[in-house]
């Protein structure tokens, strides 16, 4: 089985059911985890991440060099919540 075999466009009725399920799942996950995501990242963890960032950047020359504590904008696909850095 190849890639196309797993990614067949669903019929209209299946698509509507899938969309409804996806909305329900996203809403349920947000309700269950929004409070946790909104909590600030502990200073000790930010320190560890800040110390690891230069090591990761030197191991990957293509890295942008910005550590987690230095980011002012959330990474793509992120809501941006839960960061303790400055707001963009």
VOBA-1610 file (N, C-alpha, C; in pm, whole numbers, padded with zeros to 5 digits, always signed):
BEGIN
Unk+00083-00118+00000Unk+00000+00000+00000Unk+00087+00124+00000Unk+00057+00214-00091Unk+00133+00337-00100Unk+00064+00451-00029Unk+00124+00569-00041Unk+00072+00689+00024Unk-00071+00718-00021Unk-00096+00710-00150Unk-00228+00744-00203Unk-00336+00651-00150Unk-00301+00528-00119Unk-00400+00433-00069Unk-00455+00475+00067Unk-00375+00544+00146Unk-00417+00586+00280Unk-00483+00723+00280Unk-00464+00799+00175Unk-00513+00936+00172Unk-00613+00956+00058Unk-00718+00880+00061Unk-00825+00891-00037Unk-00924+00996+00013Unk-00966+01085-00076Unk-01061+01189-00036Unk-01192+01124+00005Unk-01242+01156+00125Unk-01366+01094+00172Unk-01487+01145+00094Unk-01592+01067+00093Unk-01718+01108+00032Unk-01773+01226+00113Unk-01868+01299+00055Unk-01922+01419+00120Unk-01977+01387+00259Unk-02053+01278+00272Unk-02111+01246+00403Unk-02002+01209+00503Unk-01900+01138+00458Unk-01788+01103+00547Unk-01710+01229+00585Unk-01695+01321+00490Unk-01622+01444+00517Unk-01693+01527+00624Unk-01826+01537+00615Unk-01902+01611+00715Unk-01890+01549+00852Unk-01895+01417+00858Unk-01879+01346+00985Unk-01739+01367+01040Unk-01640+01363+00953Unk-01502+01383+00996Unk-01483+01525+01048Unk-01539+01624+00976Unk-01529+01763+01021Unk-01594+01782+01158Unk-01712+01721+01176Unk-01781+01731+01305Unk-01697+01668+01416Unk-01639+01552+01387Unk-01555+01486+01486Unk-01432+01570+01517Unk-01368+01626+01414Unk-01250+01710+01435Unk-01282+01831+01521Unk-01397+01896+01496Unk-01437+02011+01578Unk-01460+01968+01723Unk-01530+01857+01741Unk-01556+01806+01876Unk-01425+01774+01947Unk-01332+01709+01877Unk-01205+01672+01938Unk-01125+01795+01977Unk-01114+01892+01887Unk-01040+02015+01920Unk-01102+02086+02040Unk-01235+02098+02041Unk-01304+02165+02152Unk-01280+02090+02283Unk-01290+01958+02279Unk-01270+01878+02401Unk-01128+01889+02453Unk-01031+01885+02364Unk-00891+01897+02407Unk-00863+02035+02465Unk-00919+02138+02403Unk-00901+02273+02457Unk-00961+02285+02596Unk-01082+02233+02614Unk-01146+02241+02745Unk-01065+02168+02850Unk-01007+02056+02813Unk-00933+01975+02909Unk-00796+02033+02941Unk-00735+02107+02846Unk-00595+02145+02864Unk-00566+02294+02863Unk-00664+02380+02837Unk-00638+02524+02831Unk-00578+02578+02960Unk-00627+02533+03075Unk-00573+02583+03202Unk-00425+02548+03217Unk-00390+02428+03177Unk-00251+02384+03187Unk-00163+02462+03090Unk-00211+02480+02968Unk-00133+02552+02867Unk-00111+02697+02907Unk-00206+02756+02977Unk-00195+02896+03017Unk-00098+02918+03133Unk-00059+02811+03202Unk+00034+02826+03313Unk+00171+02867+03261Unk+00242+02952+03336Unk+00376+02991+03292Unk+00474+02873+03301Unk+00573+02877+03215Unk+00677+02775+03218Unk+00766+02804+03337Unk+00796+02705+03420Unk+00881+02728+03537Unk+01018+02785+03498Unk+01069+02876+03581Unk+01198+02939+03554Unk+01310+02837+03538Unk+01308+02731+03619Unk+01414+02630+03610Unk+01414+02563+03473Unk+01294+02535+03419Unk+01287+02473+03287Unk+01333+02571+03179Unk+01295+02698+03191Unk+01340+02798+03094Unk+01492+02812+03096Unk+01551+02801+03214Unk+01697+02808+03225Unk+01761+02689+03154Unk+01706+02571+03175Unk+01760+02450+03109Unk+01748+02465+02958Unk+01632+02510+02912Unk+01612+02527+02768Unk+01706+02633+02711Unk+01726+02742+02787Unk+01816+02847+02743Unk+01960+02799+02733Unk+01999+02711+02823Unk+02135+02655+02820Unk+02150+02555+02706Unk+02042+02484+02673Unk+02048+02383+02568Unk+02045+02446+02428Unk+01986+02564+02415Unk+01971+02628+02284Unk+02105+02652+02214Unk+02207+02707+02281Unk+02335+02727+02212Unk+02398+02594+02167Unk+02381+02490+02247Unk+02434+02359+02210Unk+02363+02306+02086Unk+02231+02322+02082Unk+02154+02275+01967Unk+02190+02356+01844Unk+02209+02486+01859Unk+02242+02572+01745Unk+02379+02536+01689Unk+02475+02505+01776Unk+02607+02470+01726Unk+02607+02332+01660Unk+02516+02245+01702Unk+02504+02114+01640Unk+02430+02123+01507Unk+02347+02227+01488Unk+02270+02246+01367Unk+02297+02386+01313Unk+02394+02402+01222Unk+02430+02535+01173Unk+02315+02608+01104Unk+02213+02537+01061Unk+02100+02601+00994Unk+02000+02659+01093Unk+02019+02632+01223Unk+01926+02682+01325Unk+01931+02834+01329Unk+01819+02895+01368Unk+01812+03041+01370Unk+01884+03102+01490Unk+01921+03019+01588Unk+01997+03067+01702Unk+01912+03121+01814Unk+01784+03136+01794Unk+01697+03187+01899Unk+01655+03072+01989Unk+01685+03083+02116Unk+01644+02981+02211Unk+01499+03001+02250Unk+01441+02906+02320Unk+01300+02918+02360Unk+01271+03044+02439Unk+01364+03087+02524Unk+01341+03205+02605Unk+01354+03333+02522Unk+01418+03324+02404Unk+01441+03441+02321Unk+01331+03465+02220Unk+01241+03372+02201Unk+01137+03385+02098Unk+01034+03490+02139Unk+01002+03577+02045Unk+00897+03676+02069Unk+00771+03641+01991Unk+00782+03551+01895Unk+00666+03505+01821Unk+00658+03354+01834Unk+00537+03301+01841Unk+00522+03157+01855Unk+00563+03085+01727Unk+00610+02961+01738Unk+00644+02885+01619Unk+00518+02858+01537Unk+00533+02829+01407Unk+00417+02802+01323Unk+00332+02690+01383Unk+00201+02707+01378Unk+00110+02606+01428Unk+00085+02615+01577Unk+00146+02711+01643Unk+00129+02726+01786Unk+00031+02838+01814Unk-00042+02824+01924Unk-00134+02930+01963Unk-00059+03045+02029Unk+00064+03019+02071Unk+00144+03122+02136Unk+00115+03136+02283Unk+00017+03060+02333Unk-00016+03070+02474Unk+00077+02982+02554Unk+00098+03021+02677Unk+00180+02940+02766Unk+00326+02980+02766Unk+00366+03073+02679Unk+00504+03114+02680Unk+00522+03221+02786Unk+00637+03225+02844Unk+00664+03327+02945Unk+00743+03441+02885Unk+00768+03437+02754Unk+00842+03542+02687Unk+00753+03660+02659Unk+00812+03765+02602Unk+00732+03885+02573Unk+00629+03857+02465Unk+00518+03927+02475Unk+00412+03913+02376Unk+00452+03984+02248Unk+00415+03929+02134Unk+00448+03992+02006Unk+00346+04096+01969
//
